[in-house]
Amino acid sequence: MSSPAKKQYGLVDPVHPPARAVRLGRRPAPDSQVDVNLFALDGLYVDRQEKRGMWSEQFEMPLEGIGWLVQAIELGFERKPSEGGLARDVFHTDTTVGGEHLQVRYGMNLGAEGVGGYTVYNWDRLEYIMGRYAQEISFTLDAWRETLREYYKELADRVASGEFSKQ
């Protein structure tokens, strides 16, 4: 694990975000009691999660990491090894974007027994609740297939077009 040295912004208030934040919408969460609000803020993708009345957490990564995430899943996990995908016994892939070490892992039992999905880690940023572990977000295969693939592809295109470089 890299040693976290990146500026932590603090939890973004989803009701009153900073004026420089661009609200990107929401994403589905495995638990219906969790609200997930998405923002672009100072060159970062911010995934702000809150379980009503219980806890708040946030995942941050450079916006350019969105394009890598889409490619990592589509070209690595969703392709057979014979088609250039990851080897059968490899369940993660890593990269560095904007000086931050990112990783995506495939796993089973994500949110419920037998429910597969992906967990994205930013090894250079600590989670807010305990401050000891890397920031992470998870989503199920169903969420990826039903909404997140297209959402993240569109967001990657917006990032590549320079839409957020004016922040």
N, C-alpha and C positions, 0 to 999 in steps of 0.2 A: 504494500500500500504506500502511495506517495504521502509525504507529510503535508497536511492541509495548510496552505499558506495564502489562500485566496480570500479576498474581502467577503465577509458575510454581510448581507444587507439587512438582516433581520427579517422577520416574517412580514410579508406584504399584506396589508389590510385589504381584503377583497371588496369591502364596501367603499373604502376611501383610499384607493391606491395612490402612490405618488403621481404628480402631474405628468412626469416624463414616462410613465408606464403606459404601454399599449395593451388594452384588454384583448386577449385572443379568443376568449370563450371559455368553454368548460369541456371536461372529458369525463367519460363514464368511469365509475369506480366500482370495484367488486362488491363493496358494501353500500347499500342504498342510503345509509346514514352518513356517508362521507361526501362532502362537497369538494369538488376539485375545480379551481379557477386557474386559468392560464394567462400569463402575461409575457410581453417582451419588455425588458427593463435593462437599460445600459448594456446592450449587446448580449444579454442573457435570456434564455428561455427559462421561465419561472413557473413551476407547477406547484400551486399552493393548495394544500389539502387540509380539511378540517372535519373532524368528527364532532357533530353537534354537541356542544357542551362538555366535551371530554378532552380533546387534544387538537393541536395544530402542528403541521409539519410542512416543509417546503423542500423542493428539489430545484437546483439551479445548474445550468450548463450553458456554455457558449451557444448562441443561436445556430452557428454553423454545424453544431453537433446533430441537429435534426436531420440534415441530409445524410450524414454518416449513419444515423440510426436506421433510417429507411433502407439504405443500401445493405447494411449489416444483416438486417432481417431478411430482406428479399433475396439477396445474392448469397448469403451465408447459410442461414437457417432453412430457408424455404426451397433451396435447390439441393438436389442429390449430389453427393460427392463427385459422381461421374460427370455432372454438369457444372462443376466448379464450386459447389457449395462446401461447407465445412465437413470435415471427416466425421464419420458416424459417432465416434467417441469424443467429439469436441462439442461442448455445450456453452461456450462463451467466445467472445471476440473483443479485442481492445483496440483503442486508438488514443491519440493525443490531439485535442482540438483546442486552439487558443491557449496552449500551455496546460490544459487540464486533462487528466487521465480518465477516460470514459470506458465503460465496459457494458456490454449487454450479455445477459445469460438467459438461456432457456431453462425452465424448470417445471416440474410437475407439482401438483398440490398448491397451486397459487390461488389462495383465497378459499379453496374448498378441495376436498380429496378428489384426486383424479382430474383436476382442472389445470391444464397446461397454460403457460404464458411466459412473458419476458419480464426481467428485472433489469433496469438500467441503473448503473452506479456512476457517481462522480467521486472518484477516490481522492480528489483534491479539495473537497468541501465536506465539512462535518454536518451531520443532521442536527436539528435545533433542539430536540427534546432532551437528549442526554449529552450531546456534544462529544460523543466518543466514537461514533461509527460514521462511515461514509454516507453521504446523501444517496437516496435511491427512490425510484418509482417502479411500480409494477402494474402490469395490465395483462388480462387474459387473452388467449388466442382469439376467442370470440370477439372481444372488444377491438383487437387489432384488425380482424377481418371485416367486422361490421362497420366500424367508424374510423378508427385511428389511422389505418393505412392511408386512406384518402386525405384525412385531415393533416397528417404529418407530411405527406407529399406536397400538398398545397402550401403548407407553411414553409417547407424547404424551398419551394419555388419563389415564394415571397422574400425569403432571406437572400437567395441567390440573386434576385433582381435588385437588391440594395434597399428595399423598402424600409428596413429598420436601421440603416446606417445613418439616417438623419436624426436619430434620437439624441 
